[in-house]
Amino acid sequence: MTTETDGSGCKISRYKGHEYEVPDKTLVWQLTGKGFESFHLEEIDVPVMGPKDILFRSDSNGICFSDVKIVHTGPDHPRLEGYDMVRDKVVPGHEISITVVGVGEEAQEKFQVGERYIVQADMLEYNTAVGYAIWGGMIQYGVFDERVQEYLIKIEEDIAYSQASLVEPWACIEASYQRADLQPEDRVCWVLGGGGPMGQMHLIRTIVLKEQGEAPGIEVILVTDVSDERLGAVSKRYGERAKAAGIELLCWDPRDEDFDDRMKELAPGGVDYIVACAQIAAVVNDSRRFLKRYGVLNLFAGLKRGEGDLNLGDIHYDQHTITGNSGSRIDDMEKVLRLTEQGRMDTNASAGAVVGMKACSEGVQAVAEGKITNKTILYPQLPDLPLTRIQDLPELVKFSPEVEKEVSEGLWSQEAEKEMPVSYTHLTLPTNREV
């Protein structure tokens, strides 16, 4: 999204200001059944906006493991019960950053062209969700009706498109601590199954709390995972920052023969706080034997409804607090968005790769296979961008020296995003404007 003029004579300022005409066609990823063989890229007419609707441009969309579940389960997904996927299609994507590019006559009191929003996808009042029975962000241009408009949160400051998209998963992280957060006296925090994108967010949050003096007692963060690649990536990316905050970051494989002995040495009285991102109920349940009295077990998604046994008597005798979360509320999203706008939280800290519209399916498959150790950002308006780890982008894009250094280290930013080359080949541009 470069500030330099590209081949079509446009600049990023014109893109951001919507100084062009919306095209007649849009690229969209549509799911019509179960499996990746039913997930197709199509070019369709831009959806028609009704008098109460808004027309939006999808600027970025974080790819979530929930998108993988939709593709894998298709019509068997609980949120799609009774929905005709063959006729109406499903367009995944709920970590969306949008710009309003058209407003229906009866919606003009609420919305203006050029305004930016994020979406609280879980529309509880209507028992539906964006990215499921309502078309989501894996589209270049789409329409939101009155129902979705109630779940839009306005972006007030000029933050990166990627930062806005990543508010949603970060809000889920923040929501999981609402009832039982880290306490000042807590010393050891264990992120179980923490090598993936969401686990890393919990790790970052704990480091930030220590940096800001809100969790002063934290001395050790243990991240366990069964992937050496993930553990190595976590150690490399966060080790120095944790050390600077006064935290020892340990990355262990729980399958090691001496794991139990090392755990007893690390925390003889037990671990203070466990965040469980693992998907195996028995593994999560087993972690409680390392939890100290008055410790907290935070169950963060991953498990299916009805899975796992829990001995209720043990909970009160061990004085354990068990809390769980798999989503966020609109208030959680607004809180994280405002913290991001204020510079107190950088959601881009969890960005790991970028991908354009044509390679979106490859991006979703990479998430399914755990090939990307952090979040992947889809840029629908960059149709030809291949799936690329952030640190590898300098091989494709010429950045300014300072930005290139950061990107080469795997760090994503608004400055880097601005220097990405925008492809306007799919847009109909006015010819009477000054370049």
CORDA-V980234 format. One record per residue. N is the residue number from 1. RES is the residue in one letter. PHI is phi in radians with two decimals (999 if undefined). PSI is psi in whole degrees, -180 to 180 (* if undefined). BURIAL is # if it has 16 or more other ideal C-beta (glycine too) atoms within 10 Angstrom, else .. Layout:
[[N	RES	PHI	PSI	BURIAL] [N	RES	PHI	PSI	BURIAL]]
This chain:
[[1	M	999	63	#] [2	T	-1.34	152	#] [3	T	-1.43	-10	.] [4	E	-1.41	155	.] [5	T	-1.21	133	.] [6	D	-1.71	-173	#] [7	G	-1.05	-25	.] [8	S	-1.65	2	.] [9	G	1.43	29	.] [10	C	-2.09	159	#] [11	K	-2.17	162	#] [12	I	-1.05	-32	#] [13	S	-1.10	-35	.] [14	R	-1.27	-34	#] [15	Y	-1.13	-49	#] [16	K	-1.13	-34	#] [17	G	-1.53	2	.] [18	H	0.98	49	.] [19	E	-1.67	59	.] [20	Y	-2.81	168	#] [21	E	-1.61	140	.] [22	V	-1.11	133	#] [23	P	-1.19	167	#] [24	D	-1.39	-26	.] [25	K	-2.04	156	.] [26	T	-2.45	144	#] [27	L	-1.43	143	#] [28	V	-2.66	142	#] [29	W	-1.68	122	#] [30	Q	-2.10	136	#] [31	L	-1.88	127	#] [32	T	-2.05	1	#] [33	G	-3.00	-151	.] [34	K	-1.77	131	#] [35	G	1.72	161	.] [36	F	-1.14	-22	.] [37	E	-1.17	-16	.] [38	S	-1.78	9	#] [39	F	-1.90	112	#] [40	H	-2.25	146	.] [41	L	-1.54	126	.] [42	E	-2.23	155	.] [43	E	-1.93	120	.] [44	I	-2.25	170	.] [45	D	-1.13	142	.] [46	V	-1.01	129	#] [47	P	-0.93	143	#] [48	V	-1.37	132	.] [49	M	-1.56	128	#] [50	G	-1.46	176	.] [51	P	-1.11	-24	.] [52	K	-1.80	3	.] [53	D	-1.67	168	#] [54	I	-2.13	146	#] [55	L	-1.74	128	#] [56	F	-2.13	156	#] [57	R	-1.83	127	#] [58	S	-1.46	111	#] [59	D	-1.52	-36	#] [60	S	-2.79	158	#] [61	N	-2.65	120	#] [62	G	-1.28	137	#] [63	I	-1.54	127	#] [64	C	-2.02	156	#] [65	F	-1.12	-22	#] [66	S	-1.08	-33	#] [67	D	-1.13	-37	#] [68	V	-1.08	-44	#] [69	K	-1.07	-39	.] [70	I	-1.09	-46	#] [71	V	-1.13	-43	#] [72	H	-1.18	-38	.] [73	T	-1.68	-26	.] [74	G	0.96	-129	#] [75	P	-1.17	-11	#] [76	D	-1.46	-6	.] [77	H	-1.17	134	#] [78	P	-0.98	-32	.] [79	R	-1.35	-6	#] [80	L	-1.98	15	#] [81	E	-1.07	124	.] [82	G	1.46	-1	.] [83	Y	-1.60	133	#] [84	D	-1.53	93	.] [85	M	-1.19	-34	#] [86	V	-1.16	-43	.] [87	R	-1.39	-48	.] [88	D	-1.72	-14	.] [89	K	1.13	158	#] [90	V	-2.10	132	#] [91	V	-1.99	105	#] [92	P	-1.20	177	#] [93	G	1.93	110	#] [94	H	-2.22	-6	#] [95	E	-1.66	73	#] [96	I	-1.89	139	#] [97	S	-2.04	120	#] [98	I	-2.17	159	#] [99	T	-2.12	133	#] [100	V	-1.30	124	#] [101	V	-2.08	-1	#] [102	G	-2.84	143	#] [103	V	-2.31	126	#] [104	G	-1.14	156	#] [105	E	-0.95	-38	.] [106	E	-1.56	3	.] [107	A	-1.96	4	#] [108	Q	-1.25	-19	.] [109	E	-1.30	-21	.] [110	K	-1.80	-30	.] [111	F	-2.31	152	#] [112	Q	-2.32	147	.] [113	V	-1.04	136	.] [114	G	1.75	-16	.] [115	E	-1.23	148	#] [116	R	-1.96	146	#] [117	Y	-2.52	157	#] [118	I	-1.99	169	#] [119	V	-2.16	128	#] [120	Q	-1.46	105	#] [121	A	-1.24	-31	#] [122	D	-1.44	97	#] [123	M	-1.60	80	#] [124	L	-1.05	-38	.] [125	E	-1.08	-29	.] [126	Y	-1.89	4	.] [127	N	0.94	44	.] [128	T	-2.63	-180	#] [129	A	-2.68	148	#] [130	V	-1.24	136	#] [131	G	1.62	0	#] [132	Y	-2.15	-103	#] [133	A	-1.33	-12	#] [134	I	-1.97	129	#] [135	W	-0.96	134	#] [136	G	-1.79	-149	#] [137	G	-1.54	-3	#] [138	M	-1.48	55	#] [139	I	-2.63	151	#] [140	Q	-1.42	-41	#] [141	Y	-2.40	132	#] [142	G	-2.54	-179	#] [143	V	-2.20	137	#] [144	F	-2.03	134	#] [145	D	-1.57	-173	.] [146	E	-1.05	-35	.] [147	R	-1.11	-50	.] [148	V	-1.14	-35	#] [149	Q	-1.01	-30	#] [150	E	-1.19	-17	.] [151	Y	-1.96	20	#] [152	L	-1.64	143	#] [153	I	-2.11	123	#] [154	K	-1.30	136	.] [155	I	-1.51	120	#] [156	E	-1.62	-28	.] [157	E	-2.05	165	.] [158	D	-1.45	84	.] [159	I	-1.83	166	#] [160	A	-1.12	152	#] [161	Y	-1.04	-42	#] [162	S	-1.12	-41	#] [163	Q	-1.02	-42	#] [164	A	-1.15	-44	#] [165	S	-1.06	-39	#] [166	L	-1.40	-1	#] [167	V	-1.05	-40	#] [168	E	-1.05	-54	#] [169	P	-1.14	-33	#] [170	W	-1.19	-33	#] [171	A	-1.16	-34	#] [172	C	-1.14	-40	#] [173	I	-1.07	-50	#] [174	E	-1.09	-40	#] [175	A	-1.12	-29	#] [176	S	-1.20	-15	#] [177	Y	-1.78	3	#] [178	Q	-1.03	-40	.] [179	R	-1.61	-26	.] [180	A	-2.63	95	.] [181	D	-1.71	170	#] [182	L	-1.04	141	#] [183	Q	-1.80	156	.] [184	P	-0.97	-31	.] [185	E	-1.55	-6	.] [186	D	-1.11	136	#] [187	R	-1.90	-41	#] [188	V	-2.12	125	#] [189	C	-2.00	131	#] [190	W	-2.03	121	#] [191	V	-1.78	102	#] [192	L	-1.44	125	#] [193	G	1.20	39	#] [194	G	-1.63	10	#] [195	G	-1.41	-14	#] [196	G	-1.48	-180	#] [197	P	-0.99	-47	#] [198	M	-1.24	-39	#] [199	G	-1.05	-39	#] [200	Q	-1.16	-32	#] [201	M	-1.14	-41	#] [202	H	-1.08	-40	#] [203	L	-1.06	-49	#] [204	I	-1.05	-44	#] [205	R	-1.03	-42	#] [206	T	-1.15	-41	#] [207	I	-1.08	-44	#] [208	V	-1.09	-42	#] [209	L	-1.07	-38	#] [210	K	-1.19	-42	#] [211	E	-1.07	-37	.] [212	Q	-1.55	3	.] [213	G	1.38	12	.] [214	E	-1.60	-15	.] [215	A	-2.36	64	#] [216	P	-1.12	-23	.] [217	G	-1.43	-13	.] [218	I	-1.11	121	#] [219	E	-1.99	-28	.] [220	V	-2.39	135	#] [221	I	-2.06	120	#] [222	L	-1.78	125	#] [223	V	-1.97	122	#] [224	T	-2.00	145	#] [225	D	-2.84	160	#] [226	V	-1.71	12	.] [227	S	-2.00	116	.] [228	D	-1.09	-36	.] [229	E	-1.09	-45	.] [230	R	-1.15	-44	#] [231	L	-1.09	-41	#] [232	G	-1.11	-40	.] [233	A	-1.16	-41	#] [234	V	-1.11	-47	#] [235	S	-1.07	-43	#] [236	K	-1.18	-40	.] [237	R	-1.38	-35	#] [238	Y	-2.04	-6	#] [239	G	-1.01	-49	.] [240	E	-1.19	-39	.] [241	R	-1.14	-42	#] [242	A	-1.09	-44	#] [243	K	-1.06	-42	.] [244	A	-1.10	-28	.] [245	A	-1.51	-2	#] [246	G	1.52	26	.] [247	I	-2.07	137	#] [248	E	-1.59	120	.] [249	L	-1.69	118	#] [250	L	-1.94	135	#] [251	C	-2.16	107	#] [252	W	-2.13	151	#] [253	D	-1.65	118	.] [254	P	-1.17	-9	#] [255	R	-1.46	-10	.] [256	D	-1.07	142	.] [257	E	-1.05	-34	.] [258	D	-1.66	17	.] [259	F	-1.03	-47	.] [260	D	-1.07	-43	.] [261	D	-1.10	-42	.] [262	R	-1.17	-36	.] [263	M	-1.12	-42	#] [264	K	-1.14	-34	.] [265	E	-1.27	-38	.] [266	L	-1.17	-45	#] [267	A	-2.42	81	#] [268	P	-0.97	-35	.] [269	G	-1.60	0	.] [270	G	1.90	161	#] [271	V	-1.40	142	#] [272	D	-1.31	-41	#] [273	Y	-2.53	126	#] [274	I	-2.05	127	#] [275	V	-1.83	117	#] [276	A	-1.78	110	#] [277	C	-1.86	7	#] [278	A	-1.29	156	#] [279	Q	-1.83	6	.] [280	I	-1.95	116	.] [281	A	-1.02	-42	#] [282	A	-1.10	-37	.] [283	V	-1.16	-44	#] [284	V	-1.12	-46	#] [285	N	-1.08	-39	#] [286	D	-1.14	-27	.] [287	S	-1.12	-22	#] [288	R	-1.13	-20	#] [289	R	-1.23	-15	.] [290	F	-1.76	2	#] [291	L	-1.55	129	#] [292	K	-1.28	168	#] [293	R	-1.06	141	.] [294	Y	1.15	15	.] [295	G	-1.39	169	#] [296	V	-2.09	135	#] [297	L	-1.96	114	#] [298	N	-1.79	106	#] [299	L	-1.48	109	#] [300	F	-1.90	96	#] [301	A	0.90	-160	#] [302	G	1.48	-39	#] [303	L	-1.62	148	#] [304	K	-1.47	153	.] [305	R	-1.03	134	.] [306	G	1.57	-6	.] [307	E	-1.46	147	.] [308	G	1.55	142	.] [309	D	-1.83	147	.] [310	L	-2.42	125	.] [311	N	-1.52	105	.] [312	L	-1.12	-35	.] [313	G	-1.08	-37	.] [314	D	-1.11	-32	.] [315	I	-1.09	-48	.] [316	H	-1.36	-30	.] [317	Y	-1.22	-33	.] [318	D	-1.56	-3	#] [319	Q	0.96	43	.] [320	H	-1.60	146	#] [321	T	-1.89	126	.] [322	I	-2.09	124	#] [323	T	-2.27	159	.] [324	G	-2.55	156	.] [325	N	-2.81	145	#] [326	S	-2.45	14	.] [327	G	-2.94	-164	#] [328	S	-2.52	163	#] [329	R	-1.78	167	.] [330	I	-1.09	-33	#] [331	D	-1.12	-38	.] [332	D	-1.11	-42	#] [333	M	-1.16	-42	#] [334	E	-1.12	-40	#] [335	K	-1.04	-49	#] [336	V	-1.18	-39	#] [337	L	-1.05	-46	#] [338	R	-1.16	-38	.] [339	L	-1.09	-38	#] [340	T	-1.18	-44	#] [341	E	-1.10	-32	#] [342	Q	-1.42	-5	.] [343	G	1.39	10	.] [344	R	-1.53	-12	.] [345	M	-2.53	135	#] [346	D	-2.01	98	#] [347	T	-1.12	-21	#] [348	N	-1.12	-12	#] [349	A	-1.04	-20	#] [350	S	-1.79	8	#] [351	A	-1.35	132	#] [352	G	-2.16	-23	#] [353	A	-2.75	162	#] [354	V	-2.25	157	#] [355	V	-2.69	148	#] [356	G	-1.65	178	#] [357	M	-1.08	-43	#] [358	K	-1.20	-25	.] [359	A	-1.79	16	#] [360	C	-1.00	-43	#] [361	S	-1.05	-38	#] [362	E	-1.09	-38	.] [363	G	-1.13	-42	#] [364	V	-1.14	-41	#] [365	Q	-1.14	-37	#] [366	A	-1.11	-38	#] [367	V	-1.14	-43	#] [368	A	-1.06	-36	#] [369	E	-1.65	1	.] [370	G	1.19	27	.] [371	K	-1.35	-25	.] [372	I	-1.87	124	#] [373	T	-1.46	0	#] [374	N	-2.51	-171	#] [375	K	-1.23	143	#] [376	T	-1.84	130	#] [377	I	-1.83	122	#] [378	L	-1.54	129	#] [379	Y	-1.93	96	#] [380	P	-1.03	-27	#] [381	Q	-1.51	3	#] [382	L	-2.00	74	#] [383	P	-1.07	-31	#] [384	D	-1.71	4	.] [385	L	-1.23	120	#] [386	P	-1.31	162	.] [387	L	-1.08	120	#] [388	T	-2.47	129	#] [389	R	-1.12	145	#] [390	I	-0.98	-43	#] [391	Q	-1.15	-16	#] [392	D	-1.66	-5	.] [393	L	-1.07	-34	#] [394	P	-1.02	-17	.] [395	E	-1.29	-20	.] [396	L	-1.90	-31	.] [397	V	-2.17	138	#] [398	K	-1.57	108	.] [399	F	-1.69	162	#] [400	S	-1.14	155	.] [401	P	-0.93	-46	.] [402	E	-1.16	-43	.] [403	V	-1.19	-39	#] [404	E	-1.05	-39	#] [405	K	-1.06	-46	.] [406	E	-1.16	-45	#] [407	V	-1.10	-39	#] [408	S	-1.08	-24	.] [409	E	-1.59	5	.] [410	G	1.48	16	#] [411	L	-1.74	130	#] [412	W	-1.86	147	#] [413	S	-2.69	169	#] [414	Q	-1.12	-37	#] [415	E	-1.10	-42	.] [416	A	-1.14	-41	#] [417	E	-1.06	-41	#] [418	K	-1.12	-27	#] [419	E	-1.58	2	#] [420	M	-1.28	140	#] [421	P	-1.31	119	#] [422	V	-1.33	134	#] [423	S	-1.72	118	#] [424	Y	-1.83	14	#] [425	T	-1.11	-22	.] [426	H	-1.65	3	#] [427	L	-1.85	147	#] [428	T	-1.63	113	.] [429	L	-1.83	144	.] [430	P	-1.16	145	.] [431	T	-1.79	-5	.] [432	N	-1.81	16	.] [433	R	-1.80	149	.] [434	E	-1.24	141	.] [435	V	-1.54	*	.]]
